[in-house]
Amino acid sequence: EEAAVARPFRQRLLVVANRLPVSAIRRGEDSWSLEISAGGLVSALLGVKEFEARWIGWAGVNVPDEIGQKALTKALAEKRCIPVFLDEEIVHQYYNGYCNNILWPLFHYLGLPQEDRLATTRSFQSQFAAYKKANQMFADVVNAHYEEGDVVWCHDYHLMYLPECLKKCNTKMKVGWFLHTPFPSSEIHRTLPSRSELLRSVLAADLVGFHTYDYARHFVSACTRILGLEGTPEGVEDQGRLTRVAAFPIGIDSARFIRALELPQVQEHIKELKERFAGRKVMLGVDRLDMIKGIPQKLLAFEKFLEENPCWRGKVVLLQIAVPTRTDVPECMLLPFSYQKLTSQVHEIVGRINGRFGTLTAVPIHHLVSTVFLVWTDRSLDFHALCALYAVTDVALVTSLRDGMNLVSYEFVSCQDAKKGVLILSEFAGAAQSLGAGAILVNPWNIIEVAASIGQALNMPAEEREKRHCHNFHHVIMHTAQEWAETFVSELNDTVVEAQLRSIE
Ligand code: ADQ
């Protein structure tokens, strides 16, 4: 009994995601060093303590030899990570091709690739075949490590074929699938050549989760319109079998941010930033360098604002942190929506704004192309710098063209209890549903509207700022990542029990 008190039973949770939360660097034939890597999911699961979690995923490197694979598997085991080894050709066709060239843009309403882009990655068919093959490889690793009673939680658009692969082998396995991106309107999903196969596979899961009710509704109506299945308030029914579909809005580990603000090194950063930008209002953007984040549109809106409000020139600064992503993929393999083109476009607009409105003493935009990553086990300096930036900001600008949720908006709010700054938030980010009442919501495509909202935010009376902030702060501290994961997994457990009861009846 004593032992039971000391070590309460914790259900094993197998988190299956395309990427492990670490990057592996080879140091020798059988030696590896591991670095924790950033990303929305990593940040979200940081706070989850309830389960004994294991991660299953690709380590981001090609390891063709057995000695290397064995050594990496061993090193990763210490971090409770289990690798799936994918060779270069699979990565090219599955990850760069099907995931990032087809599903990512489609789910963010950017449409399917034009033929010229498709041609460079060979045919759509071969990409889809590689996608299925890769998903089967993930399933093989899950099966090898699965123990009865485990919960298997599959993540994101990379692994839509996984629930079917898993259930084919073991119908009793508890399988959940969660999508971190938006699920688009069924009219968009309809254009996907493999639309039915993907929907059917996802429906093999016991529980299917999305960030918002809208995404869940889009998914159910895609199943109704494309597969002819019945949508019920609980989910989707197919020949008496129900797949539960629901919204589980993600949160962050807000306490971690709030605690960090008290640390001397963060206070030191804050002091430095305050001195550096004394006399100026600070606006902040923190985004991965991705088409969906609407960085050029944000810059154009800032330019418009300065154009129309000469009194603010030299009195406001925009810090745009752009984090290059998918840099673990060799340049020659990077095809989707030319990230290079986006980079040069961003540089061009920044240069132009600084040329037009910059002075020797006040450059309006500090464009930092950083490779800073949020460390998930450790408290790195980078995390501290990020917290300090959030804390000194007067106005945060989140102008995603589409975004599943957007955790940056949550992180900003959690660091603003002293300052009570303003959040300008795209209505096309999932976060608009939860932080909409406190934020200024904008259509990021409407540059004039965003420019006007910058003026509104900078001039907002303290009383209104406080009211808006309190609303959002309350939401962010009440709806944490931990709660998100616990709710999803307990709902998954319940769903499976209910299904068993139904089958007995
Ligand atoms: P992302 O598209 O990566 O996530 P987001 O939700 O904003 O977008 O998360 C980014 C994370 O990276 C944040 O935790 C942020 O702090 C961190 N980060 C960004 N730049 C950083 C920097 N320079 N230094 C340190 N950390 C940095 C995807 C979906 C989102 C969804 C999440 C979670 O696209 O819509 O909210 O998954 O489901």
Residues whose N, C-alpha, C, O or C-beta is under 5 A from the ligand:
A	BS01	ADQ	A38 G39 G40 L41 S43 H180 I250 V286 D287 I321 V323 S370 V372 F373 L374 L386 D403 G404 M405 N406 L407 V408
